Amino acid sequence: MRAVLKREFRAYFQSPLGFVFIAALYFFTAYYFFTFNLYRNTTDMSNLFDQLFTVVLFLVPVLTMRLMSEDKRARTDQLLLTAPVSRIGIVLGKYLSALLVYLIAISGTLLMAVVMSFYAPPDWPVVIGNLIGLVMLGASLIAICMFLSSLTESQVIAAVCGFAASLSLVLVDAMADVVSSAFLKRTLYYLSFNNHYNGFTIGIIDISNILFFLSVAALFVLLTASVLERRRWN
């Protein structure tokens, strides 16, 4: 797994993808920090993190589009499948490489909070809660988009499917508001990423929300491993 992790992490910076992804998230972080904190002269970073929720949803598919599809297109997946590493080890190596790049990208939020602390103390529980929320959101979304990438050999199709999945996650709340069935309404609200993320934006670290995101991540990592295992026998 470690070899796969190193290989995939290095690949992100042997092409512009890793640099562009990190630069894009830093740009949006700096823009919202200026708009909501510096311009309004406030230490409340909740609005910044709230806006980053949508930004992350639509940037992560770009980060993950090549994770599985590129090996499938270049036929290098056969080398991986015959390597002395388990299927779950391959998937986890790829997953953790994308997660590591993502963590570097969202570190800009912590940097902004540190810069602000030189002028006025920020609400650190809210900052830490939001940062944990962003990590959980990214961890689950990377797993979903990685699974979608494993279903195709086209990076473009993988990215489009990722965007569609992200859009669906955004629309879950709207769907919950229009359905008439009480059971379906409760189910949709439970599946809403935004609903589970909102608590973090006000500094509430709810274990149930953390478990929700981790469960989604684990589910789609296992589904990706099953796709890889099926490909081995085909």
Phi and psi in degrees as GROMACS dihedral restraints (atoms count N, CA, C in turn):
[ dihedral_restraints ]
;  ai    aj    ak    al  type     phi  dphi    fc
    3     4     5     6     1   -62.4    20    10
    4     5     6     7     1   -39.1    20    10
    6     7     8     9     1   -65.1    20    10
    7     8     9    10     1   -41.4    20    10
    9    10    11    12     1   -64.2    20    10
   10    11    12    13     1   -43.0    20    10
   12    13    14    15     1   -58.7    20    10
   13    14    15    16     1   -47.9    20    10
   15    16    17    18     1   -64.1    20    10
   16    17    18    19     1   -42.1    20    10
   18    19    20    21     1   -62.7    20    10
   19    20    21    22     1   -46.0    20    10
   21    22    23    24     1   -71.3    20    10
   22    23    24    25     1   -38.8    20    10
   24    25    26    27     1   -65.5    20    10
   25    26    27    28     1   -40.6    20    10
   27    28    29    30     1   -64.4    20    10
   28    29    30    31     1   -36.4    20    10
   30    31    32    33     1   -63.9    20    10
   31    32    33    34     1   -31.2    20    10
   33    34    35    36     1   -62.8    20    10
   34    35    36    37     1   -29.4    20    10
   36    37    38    39     1  -107.2    20    10
   37    38    39    40     1     3.4    20    10
   39    40    41    42     1   -89.8    20    10
   40    41    42    43     1    -6.4    20    10
   42    43    44    45     1  -129.7    20    10
   43    44    45    46     1   168.4    20    10
   45    46    47    48     1   -70.3    20    10
   46    47    48    49     1   -11.2    20    10
   48    49    50    51     1   -56.3    20    10
   49    50    51    52     1   -50.6    20    10
   51    52    53    54     1   -62.0    20    10
   52    53    54    55     1   -44.3    20    10
   54    55    56    57     1   -65.5    20    10
   55    56    57    58     1   -41.4    20    10
   57    58    59    60     1   -66.1    20    10
   58    59    60    61     1   -42.3    20    10
   60    61    62    63     1   -62.7    20    10
   61    62    63    64     1   -47.4    20    10
   63    64    65    66     1   -64.0    20    10
   64    65    66    67     1   -43.9    20    10
   66    67    68    69     1   -62.6    20    10
   67    68    69    70     1   -39.6    20    10
   69    70    71    72     1   -64.2    20    10
   70    71    72    73     1   -45.1    20    10
   72    73    74    75     1   -68.7    20    10
   73    74    75    76     1   -37.1    20    10
   75    76    77    78     1   -64.0    20    10
   76    77    78    79     1   -39.3    20    10
   78    79    80    81     1   -61.5    20    10
   79    80    81    82     1   -50.1    20    10
   81    82    83    84     1   -65.1    20    10
   82    83    84    85     1   -37.2    20    10
   84    85    86    87     1   -62.0    20    10
   85    86    87    88     1   -46.6    20    10
   87    88    89    90     1   -65.6    20    10
   88    89    90    91     1   -39.6    20    10
   90    91    92    93     1   -63.6    20    10
   91    92    93    94     1   -48.5    20    10
   93    94    95    96     1   -70.5    20    10
   94    95    96    97     1   -31.7    20    10
   96    97    98    99     1   -63.4    20    10
   97    98    99   100     1   -43.5    20    10
   99   100   101   102     1   -65.7    20    10
  100   101   102   103     1   -44.8    20    10
  102   103   104   105     1   -66.9    20    10
  103   104   105   106     1   -45.6    20    10
  105   106   107   108     1   -95.0    20    10
  106   107   108   109     1   -22.4    20    10
  108   109   110   111     1  -112.3    20    10
  109   110   111   112     1   -57.4    20    10
  111   112   113   114     1   -68.3    20    10
  112   113   114   115     1   -47.5    20    10
  114   115   116   117     1   -65.8    20    10
  115   116   117   118     1   -38.8    20    10
  117   118   119   120     1   -92.4    20    10
  118   119   120   121     1    -2.2    20    10
  120   121   122   123     1    56.7    20    10
  121   122   123   124     1    54.0    20    10
  123   124   125   126     1  -135.7    20    10
  124   125   126   127     1   152.4    20    10
  126   127   128   129     1   -97.3    20    10
  127   128   129   130     1     0.7    20    10
  129   130   131   132     1   -76.8    20    10
  130   131   132   133     1   111.9    20    10
  132   133   134   135     1   -97.8    20    10
  133   134   135   136     1    10.3    20    10
  135   136   137   138     1   -60.6    20    10
  136   137   138   139     1   -41.3    20    10
  138   139   140   141     1   -64.1    20    10
  139   140   141   142     1   -38.4    20    10
  141   142   143   144     1   -59.5    20    10
  142   143   144   145     1   -50.4    20    10
  144   145   146   147     1   -66.6    20    10
  145   146   147   148     1   -34.4    20    10
  147   148   149   150     1   -62.0    20    10
  148   149   150   151     1   -41.5    20    10
  150   151   152   153     1   -70.5    20    10
  151   152   153   154     1   -33.7    20    10
  153   154   155   156     1   -67.1    20    10
  154   155   156   157     1   -21.7    20    10
  156   157   158   159     1   -55.0    20    10
  157   158   159   160     1   -51.0    20    10
  159   160   161   162     1   -68.7    20    10
  160   161   162   163     1   -39.0    20    10
  162   163   164   165     1   -60.3    20    10
  163   164   165   166     1   -46.1    20    10
  165   166   167   168     1   -62.5    20    10
  166   167   168   169     1   -41.6    20    10
  168   169   170   171     1   -56.0    20    10
  169   170   171   172     1   -36.0    20    10
  171   172   173   174     1  -102.5    20    10
  172   173   174   175     1    -4.1    20    10
  174   175   176   177     1   -98.3    20    10
  175   176   177   178     1   -31.5    20    10
  177   178   179   180     1   -59.2    20    10
  178   179   180   181     1   -38.8    20    10
  180   181   182   183     1   -57.7    20    10
  181   182   183   184     1   -29.6    20    10
  183   184   185   186     1   -70.4    20    10
  184   185   186   187     1   -38.2    20    10
  186   187   188   189     1   -66.0    20    10
  187   188   189   190     1   -36.2    20    10
  189   190   191   192     1   -99.8    20    10
  190   191   192   193     1    -4.6    20    10
  192   193   194   195     1   -61.9    20    10
  193   194   195   196     1   -26.0    20    10
  195   196   197   198     1   -98.8    20    10
  196   197   198   199     1    -7.0    20    10
  198   199   200   201     1   -52.6    20    10
  199   200   201   202     1   -52.7    20    10
  201   202   203   204     1  -107.6    20    10
  202   203   204   205     1   -34.0    20    10
  204   205   206   207     1   -67.2    20    10
  205   206   207   208     1   -33.7    20    10
  207   208   209   210     1   -65.2    20    10
  208   209   210   211     1   -43.1    20    10
  210   211   212   213     1   -64.5    20    10
  211   212   213   214     1   -37.2    20    10
  213   214   215   216     1   -67.5    20    10
  214   215   216   217     1   -40.7    20    10
  216   217   218   219     1   -67.6    20    10
  217   218   219   220     1   -42.6    20    10
  219   220   221   222     1   -84.8    20    10
  220   221   222   223     1    -1.0    20    10
  222   223   224   225     1    63.2    20    10
  223   224   225   226     1    18.2    20    10
  225   226   227   228     1   -81.8    20    10
  226   227   228   229     1    -6.8    20    10
  228   229   230   231     1   -64.7    20    10
  229   230   231   232     1   -27.7    20    10
  231   232   233   234     1   -65.5    20    10
  232   233   234   235     1   -34.6    20    10
  234   235   236   237     1   -66.3    20    10
  235   236   237   238     1   -40.7    20    10
  237   238   239   240     1   -65.1    20    10
  238   239   240   241     1   -40.3    20    10
  240   241   242   243     1   -68.1    20    10
  241   242   243   244     1   -25.0    20    10
  243   244   245   246     1   -96.9    20    10
  244   245   246   247     1    -1.7    20    10
  246   247   248   249     1   -75.5    20    10
  247   248   249   250     1   154.5    20    10
  249   250   251   252     1   -76.5    20    10
  250   251   252   253     1    59.6    20    10
  252   253   254   255     1  -145.1    20    10
  253   254   255   256     1   143.2    20    10
  255   256   257   258     1   -69.4    20    10
  256   257   258   259     1   160.9    20    10
  258   259   260   261     1   -61.4    20    10
  259   260   261   262     1   -42.6    20    10
  261   262   263   264     1   -66.4    20    10
  262   263   264   265     1   -31.1    20    10
  264   265   266   267     1   -66.2    20    10
  265   266   267   268     1   -40.8    20    10
  267   268   269   270     1   -61.7    20    10
  268   269   270   271     1   -48.3    20    10
  270   271   272   273     1   -64.4    20    10
  271   272   273   274     1   -43.8    20    10
  273   274   275   276     1   -65.1    20    10
  274   275   276   277     1   -37.0    20    10
  276   277   278   279     1   -61.1    20    10
  277   278   279   280     1   -45.0    20    10
  279   280   281   282     1   -67.5    20    10
  280   281   282   283     1   -43.2    20    10
  282   283   284   285     1   -61.4    20    10
  283   284   285   286     1   -47.0    20    10
  285   286   287   288     1   -67.7    20    10
  286   287   288   289     1   -30.7    20    10
  288   289   290   291     1   -64.7    20    10
  289   290   291   292     1   -44.3    20    10
  291   292   293   294     1   -66.4    20    10
  292   293   294   295     1   -39.5    20    10
  294   295   296   297     1   -64.4    20    10
  295   296   297   298     1   -37.5    20    10
  297   298   299   300     1   -65.3    20    10
  298   299   300   301     1   -42.9    20    10
  300   301   302   303     1   -62.6    20    10
  301   302   303   304     1   -41.0    20    10
  303   304   305   306     1   -61.7    20    10
  304   305   306   307     1   -42.9    20    10
  306   307   308   309     1   -63.7    20    10
  307   308   309   310     1   -38.0    20    10
  309   310   311   312     1   -62.5    20    10
  310   311   312   313     1   -40.6    20    10
  312   313   314   315     1   -66.6    20    10
  313   314   315   316     1   -40.3    20    10
  315   316   317   318     1   -84.3    20    10
  316   317   318   319     1    -3.9    20    10
  318   319   320   321     1   -63.8    20    10
  319   320   321   322     1   -17.3    20    10
  321   322   323   324     1   -59.7    20    10
  322   323   324   325     1   -30.9    20    10
  324   325   326   327     1   -65.3    20    10
  325   326   327   328     1   -41.1    20    10
  327   328   329   330     1   -67.3    20    10
  328   329   330   331     1   -38.1    20    10
  330   331   332   333     1   -61.2    20    10
  331   332   333   334     1   -42.5    20    10
  333   334   335   336     1   -63.3    20    10
  334   335   336   337     1   -38.9    20    10
  336   337   338   339     1   -66.4    20    10
  337   338   339   340     1   -39.3    20    10
  339   340   341   342     1   -65.4    20    10
  340   341   342   343     1   -43.5    20    10
  342   343   344   345     1   -59.6    20    10
  343   344   345   346     1   -43.5    20    10
  345   346   347   348     1   -66.4    20    10
  346   347   348   349     1   -30.4    20    10
  348   349   350   351     1   -64.9    20    10
  349   350   351   352     1   -19.1    20    10
  351   352   353   354     1   -71.9    20    10
  352   353   354   355     1   -19.4    20    10
  354   355   356   357     1  -108.2    20    10
  355   356   357   358     1   -38.2    20    10
  357   358   359   360     1  -158.3    20    10
  358   359   360   361     1   141.8    20    10
  360   361   362   363     1   -69.9    20    10
  361   362   363   364     1   120.9    20    10
  363   364   365   366     1   -73.7    20    10
  364   365   366   367     1   167.8    20    10
  366   367   368   369     1   -81.1    20    10
  367   368   369   370     1    90.8    20    10
  369   370   371   372     1   -60.1    20    10
  370   371   372   373     1   -38.7    20    10
  372   373   374   375     1   -58.0    20    10
  373   374   375   376     1   -38.2    20    10
  375   376   377   378     1   -68.6    20    10
  376   377   378   379     1   -41.8    20    10
  378   379   380   381     1   -62.8    20    10
  379   380   381   382     1   -48.4    20    10
  381   382   383   384     1   -65.1    20    10
  382   383   384   385     1   -41.5    20    10
  384   385   386   387     1   -60.8    20    10
  385   386   387   388     1   -44.2    20    10
  387   388   389   390     1   -64.7    20    10
  388   389   390   391     1   -39.4    20    10
  390   391   392   393     1   -64.6    20    10
  391   392   393   394     1   -41.6    20    10
  393   394   395   396     1   -62.9    20    10
  394   395   396   397     1   -41.2    20    10
  396   397   398   399     1   -60.4    20    10
  397   398   399   400     1   -43.2    20    10
  399   400   401   402     1   -63.9    20    10
  400   401   402   403     1   -39.1    20    10
  402   403   404   405     1   -63.4    20    10
  403   404   405   406     1   -45.8    20    10
  405   406   407   408     1   -63.9    20    10
  406   407   408   409     1   -42.7    20    10
  408   409   410   411     1   -61.1    20    10
  409   410   411   412     1   -47.2    20    10
  411   412   413   414     1   -64.5    20    10
  412   413   414   415     1   -41.1    20    10
  414   415   416   417     1   -59.7    20    10
  415   416   417   418     1   -42.8    20    10
  417   418   419   420     1   -75.2    20    10
  418   419   420   421     1   -40.4    20    10
  420   421   422   423     1   -69.4    20    10
  421   422   423   424     1   -37.3    20    10
  423   424   425   426     1   -61.3    20    10
  424   425   426   427     1   -41.1    20    10
  426   427   428   429     1   -64.4    20    10
  427   428   429   430     1   -42.0    20    10
  429   430   431   432     1   -62.6    20    10
  430   431   432   433     1   -48.5    20    10
  432   433   434   435     1   -70.0    20    10
  433   434   435   436     1   -31.1    20    10
  435   436   437   438     1   -65.0    20    10
  436   437   438   439     1   -40.4    20    10
  438   439   440   441     1   -60.8    20    10
  439   440   441   442     1   -44.0    20    10
  441   442   443   444     1   -64.0    20    10
  442   443   444   445     1   -35.6    20    10
  444   445   446   447     1   -66.2    20    10
  445   446   447   448     1   -29.7    20    10
  447   448   449   450     1   -73.7    20    10
  448   449   450   451     1   -12.6    20    10
  450   451   452   453     1   -90.0    20    10
  451   452   453   454     1    -6.7    20    10
  453   454   455   456     1  -144.2    20    10
  454   455   456   457     1   159.8    20    10
  456   457   458   459     1  -102.1    20    10
  457   458   459   460     1     3.4    20    10
  459   460   461   462     1  -102.1    20    10
  460   461   462   463     1   123.0    20    10
  462   463   464   465     1   -64.6    20    10
  463   464   465   466     1   -35.7    20    10
  465   466   467   468     1   -64.4    20    10
  466   467   468   469     1   -46.8    20    10
  468   469   470   471     1   -63.8    20    10
  469   470   471   472     1   -39.4    20    10
  471   472   473   474     1   -61.5    20    10
  472   473   474   475     1   -42.0    20    10
  474   475   476   477     1   -66.5    20    10
  475   476   477   478     1   -43.7    20    10
  477   478   479   480     1   -62.6    20    10
  478   479   480   481     1   -42.9    20    10
  480   481   482   483     1   -63.1    20    10
  481   482   483   484     1   -38.0    20    10
  483   484   485   486     1   -64.0    20    10
  484   485   486   487     1   -42.2    20    10
  486   487   488   489     1   -62.4    20    10
  487   488   489   490     1   -41.2    20    10
  489   490   491   492     1   -63.3    20    10
  490   491   492   493     1   -41.1    20    10
  492   493   494   495     1   -64.1    20    10
  493   494   495   496     1   -42.2    20    10
  495   496   497   498     1   -63.9    20    10
  496   497   498   499     1   -42.1    20    10
  498   499   500   501     1   -63.0    20    10
  499   500   501   502     1   -39.1    20    10
  501   502   503   504     1   -62.1    20    10
  502   503   504   505     1   -39.7    20    10
  504   505   506   507     1   -64.9    20    10
  505   506   507   508     1   -34.8    20    10
  507   508   509   510     1   -68.8    20    10
  508   509   510   511     1   -36.5    20    10
  510   511   512   513     1   -84.4    20    10
  511   512   513   514     1    -6.5    20    10
  513   514   515   516     1   -58.8    20    10
  514   515   516   517     1   -42.7    20    10
  516   517   518   519     1   -62.7    20    10
  517   518   519   520     1   -42.0    20    10
  519   520   521   522     1   -64.6    20    10
  520   521   522   523     1   -39.2    20    10
  522   523   524   525     1   -64.4    20    10
  523   524   525   526     1   -39.3    20    10
  525   526   527   528     1   -63.5    20    10
  526   527   528   529     1   -30.5    20    10
  528   529   530   531     1   -75.6    20    10
  529   530   531   532     1   -21.1    20    10
  531   532   533   534     1  -104.3    20    10
  532   533   534   535     1   -16.0    20    10
  534   535   536   537     1   -75.2    20    10
  535   536   537   538     1   149.5    20    10
  537   538   539   540     1   -94.3    20    10
  538   539   540   541     1   -26.2    20    10
  540   541   542   543     1   -70.9    20    10
  541   542   543   544     1   126.5    20    10
  543   544   545   546     1   -65.1    20    10
  544   545   546   547     1   -38.6    20    10
  546   547   548   549     1   -65.2    20    10
  547   548   549   550     1   -45.9    20    10
  549   550   551   552     1   -64.7    20    10
  550   551   552   553     1   -37.2    20    10
  552   553   554   555     1   -62.2    20    10
  553   554   555   556     1   -45.9    20    10
  555   556   557   558     1   -64.0    20    10
  556   557   558   559     1   -39.4    20    10
  558   559   560   561     1   -63.6    20    10
  559   560   561   562     1   -44.8    20    10
  561   562   563   564     1   -65.7    20    10
  562   563   564   565     1   -39.5    20    10
  564   565   566   567     1   -65.1    20    10
  565   566   567   568     1   -36.0    20    10
  567   568   569   570     1   -68.3    20    10
  568   569   570   571     1   -36.7    20    10
  570   571   572   573     1   -80.6    20    10
  571   572   573   574     1    -8.0    20    10
  573   574   575   576     1   -68.4    20    10
  574   575   576   577     1   118.9    20    10
  576   577   578   579     1   -64.2    20    10
  577   578   579   580     1   -38.9    20    10
  579   580   581   582     1   -63.1    20    10
  580   581   582   583     1   -39.2    20    10
  582   583   584   585     1   -62.5    20    10
  583   584   585   586     1   -41.2    20    10
  585   586   587   588     1   -77.5    20    10
  586   587   588   589     1   -23.0    20    10
  588   589   590   591     1   -83.6    20    10
  589   590   591   592     1   -30.0    20    10
  591   592   593   594     1   -57.3    20    10
  592   593   594   595     1   -36.6    20    10
  594   595   596   597     1   -60.0    20    10
  595   596   597   598     1   -37.9    20    10
  597   598   599   600     1   -64.0    20    10
  598   599   600   601     1   -31.4    20    10
  600   601   602   603     1   -68.8    20    10
  601   602   603   604     1   -16.7    20    10
  603   604   605   606     1  -112.5    20    10
  604   605   606   607     1    15.6    20    10
  606   607   608   609     1    85.3    20    10
  607   608   609   610     1    11.5    20    10
  609   610   611   612     1   -93.4    20    10
  610   611   612   613     1   113.5    20    10
  612   613   614   615     1   -97.8    20    10
  613   614   615   616     1    93.3    20    10
  615   616   617   618     1   -92.8    20    10
  616   617   618   619     1   123.2    20    10
  618   619   620   621     1   -59.7    20    10
  619   620   621   622     1   -34.9    20    10
  621   622   623   624     1   -63.4    20    10
  622   623   624   625     1   -36.8    20    10
  624   625   626   627     1   -69.5    20    10
  625   626   627   628     1   -39.0    20    10
  627   628   629   630     1   -63.2    20    10
  628   629   630   631     1   -44.0    20    10
  630   631   632   633     1   -64.1    20    10
  631   632   633   634     1   -35.5    20    10
  633   634   635   636     1   -60.1    20    10
  634   635   636   637     1   -51.9    20    10
  636   637   638   639     1   -65.1    20    10
  637   638   639   640     1   -40.3    20    10
  639   640   641   642     1   -66.7    20    10
  640   641   642   643     1   -36.3    20    10
  642   643   644   645     1   -65.9    20    10
  643   644   645   646     1   -41.8    20    10
  645   646   647   648     1   -61.6    20    10
  646   647   648   649     1   -44.1    20    10
  648   649   650   651     1   -61.5    20    10
  649   650   651   652     1   -46.9    20    10
  651   652   653   654     1   -63.0    20    10
  652   653   654   655     1   -41.2    20    10
  654   655   656   657     1   -59.7    20    10
  655   656   657   658     1   -47.7    20    10
  657   658   659   660     1   -77.9    20    10
  658   659   660   661     1   -24.8    20    10
  660   661   662   663     1   -65.4    20    10
  661   662   663   664     1   -43.5    20    10
  663   664   665   666     1   -66.4    20    10
  664   665   666   667     1   -38.5    20    10
  666   667   668   669     1   -63.9    20    10
  667   668   669   670     1   -39.2    20    10
  669   670   671   672     1   -64.9    20    10
  670   671   672   673     1   -41.0    20    10
  672   673   674   675     1   -63.1    20    10
  673   674   675   676     1   -36.8    20    10
  675   676   677   678     1   -68.1    20    10
  676   677   678   679     1   -36.4    20    10
  678   679   680   681     1   -63.6    20    10
  679   680   681   682     1   -41.9    20    10
  681   682   683   684     1   -65.5    20    10
  682   683   684   685     1   -39.7    20    10
  684   685   686   687     1   -65.6    20    10
  685   686   687   688     1   -40.8    20    10
  687   688   689   690     1   -64.2    20    10
  688   689   690   691     1   -37.3    20    10
  690   691   692   693     1   -65.3    20    10
  691   692   693   694     1   -31.9    20    10
  693   694   695   696     1   -63.1    20    10
  694   695   696   697     1   -38.7    20    10
  696   697   698   699     1   -86.4    20    10
  697   698   699   700     1   -11.2    20    10
